[in-house]
Amino acid sequence: MSDVTPSDEPAGSASPEDGPTAGQRVGVVHYRGRFGQRMNAWRKRTPLNPYWLDWKHLRESVEALVPHATGTLLDVGVSEGPYREVFAPQIDQYVGLEYPAAILDKQPDMWKLKNLSRLVQVFGDGAHLPFRTGSVDTLLSTEVLEHVPKPRALVTEMARVLKPGGKLLLTVPFIQPLHELPSDYFRFTPSSLREFAESSGLEVESIEPRGNFASANGAMLSQWLTRSVGASKRQSDGSVILSPWRSVLLLPLTAIIQVMFHLASKLTNDQAVCQGYALVARRPHD
Ligand SMILES: C[S@@+](CC[C@H](N)C(=O)[O-])C[C@H]1O[C@@H](n2cnc3c(N)ncnc32)[C@H](O)[C@@H]1O
């Protein structure tokens, strides 16, 4: 097992007890009540989820990164660790890092999770990682870069803690509604990702789009309908609360739209617009 040694003075460290005792976890869409939450979990993997096209392409994009992971993997901005199990067979150790300031502000209910210590092993700021230079085999960060005001600095910091030969695995959005406001600063192109990686001393191995013009349009159309017709309330972080009956009535329509655009994405492959990108970059041996 690789030995990851946090430096002596973790940046921005905090404990869950520092968090608020009340609050509501907010996501892109928040369903009311337990029934809604159970429905959401079941629908997630089917076109009955109005965010299915988004979820599916991101999931596939992350799964394609798995063969690049080795040894100890540090997931910067791990949140609830949606990819922990995906990487588990490939690596020795999964270390999740979260930024207390972001959780306190945007996901206060995370502090109340009984299994928080299993989700998050290190608290700190991704821009000042509490790890020694050259100590980590694999750096993973999914859909985090757009939430930091200085994304190049975050990439440079992640490159710093990589071992020579270690890999940085990133996913970023290209088309996505504003979310986690006000901390939503950027969308990215392949050129910006390449520039961030190369100016941080990394060698780019690949930059792959996820989805294409057709799937991005399907995802946006489904989300637009959901947000404009299905929402009963808009939240200040950019998410919406759905009206249960209106969203149920919309489900067949958003399902058909997503399936149709999914089929269209198989027939046409214009990637001038896509849903996001995945970068693989390597820290060269000295
Ligand atoms: C859109 S969520 C993505 C979460 C998770 N990686 C995923 O793919 O589901 C963005 C995450 O970035 C985290 N974050 C924001 N600023 C950060 C920073 N400076 N350092 C580390 N994480 C940060 C937030 O707390 C949030 O969990």
PDBQT file of the ligand as one rigid body, heavy atoms in Angstrom, charges set to zero:
ROOT
HETATM    1  C1  LIG A 301     -20.240  19.685  -7.815  1.00  0.00    +0.000 C 
HETATM    2  S1  LIG A 301     -19.555  19.077  -6.342  1.00  0.00    +0.000 S 
HETATM    3  C2  LIG A 301     -18.745  17.592  -6.934  1.00  0.00    +0.000 C 
HETATM    4  C3  LIG A 301     -18.628  16.578  -5.848  1.00  0.00    +0.000 C 
HETATM    5  C4  LIG A 301     -18.034  15.221  -6.280  1.00  0.00    +0.000 C 
HETATM    6  N1  LIG A 301     -16.655  15.346  -6.662  1.00  0.00    +0.000 N 
HETATM    7  C5  LIG A 301     -18.846  14.593  -7.394  1.00  0.00    +0.000 C 
HETATM    8  O1  LIG A 301     -18.344  14.404  -8.487  1.00  0.00    +0.000 OA
HETATM    9  O2  LIG A 301     -20.020  14.288  -7.142  1.00  0.00    +0.000 OA
HETATM   10  C6  LIG A 301     -18.199  20.160  -6.028  1.00  0.00    +0.000 C 
HETATM   11  C7  LIG A 301     -17.454  19.825  -4.746  1.00  0.00    +0.000 C 
HETATM   12  O3  LIG A 301     -16.262  20.613  -4.684  1.00  0.00    +0.000 OA
HETATM   13  C8  LIG A 301     -16.017  20.906  -3.323  1.00  0.00    +0.000 C 
HETATM   14  N2  LIG A 301     -15.113  22.052  -3.235  1.00  0.00    +0.000 N 
HETATM   15  C9  LIG A 301     -15.396  23.342  -3.499  1.00  0.00    +0.000 A 
HETATM   16  N3  LIG A 301     -14.301  24.114  -3.297  1.00  0.00    +0.000 NA
HETATM   17  C10 LIG A 301     -13.300  23.266  -2.917  1.00  0.00    +0.000 A 
HETATM   18  C11 LIG A 301     -11.926  23.455  -2.562  1.00  0.00    +0.000 A 
HETATM   19  N4  LIG A 301     -11.358  24.653  -2.549  1.00  0.00    +0.000 N 
HETATM   20  N5  LIG A 301     -11.209  22.355  -2.209  1.00  0.00    +0.000 NA
HETATM   21  C12 LIG A 301     -11.767  21.131  -2.210  1.00  0.00    +0.000 A 
HETATM   22  N6  LIG A 301     -13.062  20.901  -2.530  1.00  0.00    +0.000 NA
HETATM   23  C13 LIG A 301     -13.820  21.952  -2.885  1.00  0.00    +0.000 A 
HETATM   24  C14 LIG A 301     -17.414  21.167  -2.771  1.00  0.00    +0.000 C 
HETATM   25  O4  LIG A 301     -17.475  21.033  -1.379  1.00  0.00    +0.000 OA
HETATM   26  C15 LIG A 301     -18.237  20.101  -3.486  1.00  0.00    +0.000 C 
HETATM   27  O5  LIG A 301     -18.313  18.907  -2.729  1.00  0.00    +0.000 OA
ENDROOT
TORSDOF 0
